[in-house]
Amino acid sequence: MAHRDRSTNERSGSYAYTIMEVRLRKKGAPEGTKDDLRFMTVDSHWDTLRFVQDNMDQCVGNVVRLKRTEPVRHTVNESAELFQKNLEPLVSTLAAAQGQGVMDKLSASLKKALLLMVMERYQSDREKACRVLGISREKLESELRLCGVSR
């Protein structure tokens, strides 16, 4: 193991590390696009700070690579919108098959998209929606509440 003398007079301040803010924005992103803020911990020794400054492109590249390894988190609303665009054939099939317990097998975002489509197609007629989905009125109301679909 090696050790390097890091006396305090060669630091940029009284702390051993410095926090640097990195603002990420895709090239060609439209004006007003929100920056993705990241923080980088850097040794506050002047040699290290000069190295980071001289090689900032490589440092930012490392931050971007690290970001790519993070799991993508979608909200239920975003996922529901994705499903809704492609579910019209399913709603037609359900209308023909009269449901038969399909709601219990769906994810929250898929349920929400399906409920929105069925309620829109049948102009919020809960009787028809229940028949198509094959569920009781109470189950429909419960699912609508859980998915945050307003009356």
Residue frames as qw, qx, qy, qz and C-alpha x, y, z in Angstrom:
[[0.000, 0.888, 0.459, 0.000, 0.00, 0.00, 0.00],
 [0.406, 0.306, -0.012, 0.861, 1.13, 3.52, -0.69],
 [0.220, -0.799, -0.438, 0.348, 0.56, 6.65, 1.32],
 [0.359, 0.540, 0.151, 0.747, 0.72, 10.20, 0.12],
 [0.251, -0.352, -0.418, 0.799, 1.31, 13.13, 2.42],
 [0.005, -0.682, -0.506, -0.528, -1.69, 15.41, 2.17],
 [0.271, -0.263, -0.423, 0.824, -0.90, 18.30, 4.41],
 [0.113, 0.769, 0.574, -0.257, -3.65, 20.84, 4.99],
 [0.045, -0.680, 0.142, 0.718, -1.75, 23.70, 3.35],
 [0.033, -0.151, 0.749, 0.644, -2.17, 22.00, -0.04],
 [0.127, 0.518, 0.846, -0.015, -5.97, 21.78, 0.21],
 [0.020, 0.504, 0.362, 0.784, -8.49, 24.21, -1.16],
 [0.471, -0.634, -0.006, -0.614, -10.06, 24.55, 2.27],
 [0.304, -0.475, 0.701, -0.437, -10.15, 23.03, 5.71],
 [0.872, 0.032, 0.339, -0.352, -12.07, 19.92, 4.61],
 [0.465, -0.273, 0.782, 0.313, -10.61, 16.77, 3.11],
 [0.323, 0.347, 0.794, 0.380, -13.26, 16.57, 0.35],
 [0.209, 0.283, -0.061, -0.934, -15.19, 18.95, -1.86],
 [0.489, 0.471, 0.725, -0.119, -18.64, 18.43, -3.34],
 [0.019, 0.224, -0.449, -0.865, -19.03, 19.36, -7.01],
 [0.586, 0.473, 0.457, -0.473, -22.39, 19.81, -8.67],
 [0.152, -0.091, 0.763, 0.622, -22.74, 18.29, -12.15],
 [0.546, 0.455, 0.270, -0.650, -25.71, 19.37, -14.26],
 [0.322, 0.016, 0.852, 0.412, -26.62, 16.88, -16.98],
 [0.536, 0.575, 0.191, -0.588, -28.70, 17.87, -20.00],
 [0.735, 0.260, 0.563, 0.274, -29.04, 15.95, -23.26],
 [0.200, -0.228, 0.396, 0.867, -27.49, 17.56, -26.29],
 [0.149, -0.200, -0.588, -0.770, -30.08, 19.42, -28.30],
 [0.130, -0.522, -0.790, 0.293, -32.61, 19.37, -25.45],
 [0.022, 0.754, 0.374, 0.539, -35.26, 22.09, -25.85],
 [0.046, 0.403, -0.329, 0.853, -35.01, 25.28, -23.81],
 [0.596, -0.388, 0.170, -0.682, -36.54, 24.87, -20.37],
 [0.851, -0.028, -0.523, -0.022, -35.64, 21.17, -20.09],
 [0.627, -0.736, 0.192, -0.168, -34.98, 20.35, -16.47],
 [0.314, 0.610, -0.707, 0.169, -31.34, 19.53, -15.68],
 [0.908, -0.274, -0.316, 0.019, -30.49, 16.26, -13.98],
 [0.124, -0.832, 0.434, -0.322, -28.40, 17.30, -10.97],
 [0.923, -0.096, -0.310, 0.207, -25.69, 14.98, -9.69],
 [0.303, -0.891, 0.323, -0.103, -23.07, 15.52, -7.02],
 [0.831, 0.305, -0.364, 0.289, -19.51, 14.34, -7.13],
 [0.614, -0.769, 0.133, 0.116, -17.25, 14.04, -4.09],
 [0.682, 0.584, -0.229, 0.377, -13.68, 15.06, -4.89],
 [0.700, -0.349, -0.208, 0.588, -10.56, 15.14, -2.74],
 [0.025, 0.989, 0.136, -0.052, -9.92, 18.82, -1.95],
 [0.606, -0.404, 0.326, 0.603, -6.20, 18.56, -2.61],
 [0.241, 0.744, -0.171, -0.599, -5.16, 21.11, -5.27],
 [0.048, -0.305, 0.847, 0.433, -3.60, 18.43, -7.52],
 [0.233, 0.343, 0.910, -0.021, -6.84, 16.48, -7.53],
 [0.271, 0.755, 0.364, -0.473, -8.97, 19.54, -8.21],
 [0.136, 0.638, -0.457, -0.604, -6.72, 20.54, -11.13],
 [0.131, -0.066, 0.948, 0.284, -6.92, 17.01, -12.50],
 [0.277, 0.554, 0.758, -0.203, -10.73, 17.04, -12.32],
 [0.232, 0.789, 0.050, -0.567, -10.85, 20.46, -13.98],
 [0.062, 0.522, -0.668, -0.527, -8.50, 19.37, -16.79],
 [0.089, -0.006, -0.963, -0.256, -10.42, 16.12, -17.32],
 [0.438, 0.165, 0.417, -0.779, -13.99, 17.29, -16.70],
 [0.663, 0.239, -0.407, -0.581, -15.31, 15.62, -19.88],
 [0.484, 0.114, -0.866, 0.055, -14.09, 12.24, -18.64],
 [0.065, 0.054, 0.730, -0.678, -15.53, 12.88, -15.16],
 [0.567, 0.217, 0.105, -0.787, -18.92, 13.81, -16.62],
 [0.620, 0.223, -0.663, -0.356, -18.72, 10.72, -18.84],
 [0.251, 0.031, -0.908, 0.333, -18.26, 8.60, -15.71],
 [0.312, 0.166, 0.498, -0.792, -21.27, 10.28, -14.07],
 [0.647, 0.252, -0.251, -0.674, -23.37, 9.56, -17.18],
 [0.526, 0.155, -0.831, -0.092, -22.27, 5.90, -17.24],
 [0.030, -0.052, -0.820, 0.570, -23.14, 5.59, -13.56],
 [0.476, 0.202, 0.196, -0.833, -26.55, 7.15, -14.24],
 [0.624, 0.212, -0.557, -0.505, -27.25, 4.56, -16.95],
 [0.349, 0.048, -0.921, 0.169, -26.83, 1.76, -14.41],
 [0.267, 0.057, 0.562, -0.781, -29.60, 3.15, -12.20],
 [0.173, 0.407, 0.893, 0.083, -32.98, 1.45, -12.50],
 [0.140, -0.248, -0.314, -0.906, -35.63, 3.43, -14.37],
 [0.064, 0.374, 0.768, -0.516, -38.60, 4.37, -12.21],
 [0.155, -0.326, -0.506, -0.784, -41.89, 5.09, -13.90],
 [0.342, 0.043, 0.497, -0.796, -44.88, 6.44, -12.13],
 [0.396, 0.363, 0.834, -0.121, -48.22, 4.70, -12.44],
 [0.393, 0.765, 0.186, -0.475, -49.55, 7.59, -14.53],
 [0.150, 0.631, -0.600, -0.469, -46.71, 7.37, -17.08],
 [0.162, -0.076, 0.974, 0.141, -47.17, 3.63, -17.41],
 [0.410, 0.526, 0.665, -0.336, -50.93, 3.98, -17.65],
 [0.365, 0.749, -0.123, -0.540, -50.51, 6.41, -20.55],
 [0.043, 0.429, -0.826, -0.362, -48.23, 3.96, -22.34],
 [0.253, 0.182, 0.949, -0.053, -50.74, 1.14, -21.94],
 [0.396, 0.605, 0.427, -0.543, -53.72, 3.25, -22.87],
 [0.281, 0.601, -0.423, -0.618, -52.35, 3.95, -26.34],
 [0.278, 0.273, -0.869, -0.305, -52.27, 0.24, -27.20],
 [0.218, 0.076, 0.892, -0.389, -55.22, -1.22, -25.29],
 [0.547, 0.222, -0.064, -0.805, -58.11, -0.46, -27.61],
 [0.595, 0.113, -0.728, -0.321, -58.16, -4.04, -29.04],
 [0.207, -0.045, -0.881, 0.422, -58.24, -5.43, -25.48],
 [0.329, 0.195, 0.398, -0.834, -61.25, -3.30, -24.57],
 [0.627, 0.212, -0.374, -0.649, -63.04, -4.54, -27.69],
 [0.493, 0.076, -0.867, 0.001, -62.21, -8.14, -26.77],
 [0.006, -0.100, -0.754, 0.650, -63.44, -7.61, -23.20],
 [0.491, 0.178, 0.078, -0.849, -66.67, -6.12, -24.49],
 [0.683, 0.152, -0.569, -0.433, -67.25, -9.25, -26.54],
 [0.527, 0.032, -0.825, 0.200, -66.16, -11.70, -23.80],
 [0.544, -0.708, -0.203, -0.402, -67.92, -9.90, -20.93],
 [0.248, -0.778, 0.452, -0.358, -64.83, -9.72, -18.71],
 [0.950, -0.143, -0.279, -0.010, -64.56, -12.83, -16.50],
 [0.752, -0.617, 0.007, 0.233, -62.18, -11.74, -13.72],
 [0.693, 0.477, -0.041, 0.539, -59.49, -10.07, -15.77],
 [0.105, -0.897, 0.124, -0.411, -59.10, -7.08, -13.37],
 [0.773, -0.604, 0.195, 0.002, -57.52, -9.22, -10.65],
 [0.882, 0.024, 0.219, 0.416, -54.61, -10.17, -12.94],
 [0.433, 0.763, 0.079, 0.473, -53.52, -6.68, -14.00],
 [0.487, -0.079, -0.288, 0.821, -50.85, -4.32, -12.67],
 [0.050, -0.688, -0.405, 0.600, -51.91, -0.98, -11.16],
 [0.040, 0.461, -0.306, -0.832, -50.91, 1.03, -14.23],
 [0.095, -0.097, -0.848, -0.512, -52.62, -1.39, -16.60],
 [0.057, -0.576, -0.785, 0.222, -55.76, -1.35, -14.43],
 [0.008, 0.639, 0.173, -0.749, -55.83, 2.42, -14.51],
 [0.088, 0.274, -0.563, -0.775, -55.41, 2.57, -18.28],
 [0.110, -0.269, -0.918, -0.271, -58.09, -0.06, -18.76],
 [0.050, -0.631, -0.646, 0.426, -60.51, 1.68, -16.40],
 [0.041, 0.542, -0.079, -0.836, -59.98, 5.01, -18.13],
 [0.121, 0.110, -0.723, -0.671, -60.63, 3.49, -21.53],
 [0.117, -0.409, -0.902, -0.066, -63.73, 1.57, -20.45],
 [0.032, -0.656, -0.484, 0.578, -65.19, 4.57, -18.63],
 [0.080, 0.445, -0.281, -0.847, -64.52, 6.78, -21.64],
 [0.105, -0.048, -0.846, -0.520, -65.98, 4.29, -24.12],
 [0.238, -0.527, -0.811, -0.090, -69.17, 3.86, -22.11],
 [0.093, -0.633, -0.071, -0.766, -69.45, 7.55, -21.06],
 [0.070, -0.299, 0.670, -0.676, -68.92, 6.64, -17.38],
 [0.804, -0.192, -0.183, -0.532, -71.90, 4.25, -17.39],
 [0.261, -0.481, 0.789, -0.279, -70.92, 2.05, -14.46],
 [0.844, 0.108, 0.414, -0.323, -73.44, -0.69, -15.29],
 [0.805, 0.574, -0.145, -0.037, -71.94, -1.23, -18.75],
 [0.169, 0.718, -0.638, 0.224, -68.40, -0.96, -17.41],
 [0.564, -0.324, 0.687, -0.325, -69.14, -3.65, -14.79],
 [0.901, 0.292, 0.248, -0.205, -70.61, -5.93, -17.46],
 [0.631, 0.699, -0.331, 0.063, -67.64, -5.48, -19.78],
 [0.076, 0.634, -0.695, 0.330, -65.06, -5.99, -17.04],
 [0.738, -0.162, -0.650, -0.075, -66.96, -8.81, -15.38],
 [0.294, 0.000, -0.631, 0.718, -66.85, -7.22, -11.94],
 [0.195, -0.715, -0.654, 0.148, -69.38, -6.02, -9.37],
 [0.033, 0.902, 0.137, 0.408, -70.31, -2.39, -8.86],
 [0.595, -0.791, 0.118, 0.078, -68.47, -2.41, -5.52],
 [0.789, -0.128, 0.305, 0.518, -65.32, -3.85, -7.12],
 [0.430, 0.645, 0.266, 0.573, -65.48, -1.19, -9.86],
 [0.219, -0.940, -0.029, -0.259, -65.79, 1.62, -7.32],
 [0.745, -0.583, 0.211, 0.246, -62.94, 0.15, -5.29],
 [0.732, 0.143, 0.321, 0.584, -60.68, -0.13, -8.36],
 [0.226, 0.818, 0.203, 0.489, -61.53, 3.42, -9.46],
 [0.432, -0.895, 0.079, -0.076, -60.60, 4.73, -6.00],
 [0.810, -0.362, 0.281, 0.366, -57.35, 2.73, -5.85],
 [0.623, 0.294, 0.349, 0.635, -56.27, 3.99, -9.27],
 [0.157, -0.457, -0.114, 0.868, -57.22, 7.57, -8.49],
 [0.035, 0.327, 0.633, 0.701, -59.80, 7.82, -11.25],
 [0.190, 0.138, 0.361, -0.903, -62.22, 10.58, -10.34],
 [0.386, 0.472, 0.755, -0.242, -65.98, 10.24, -10.62]]
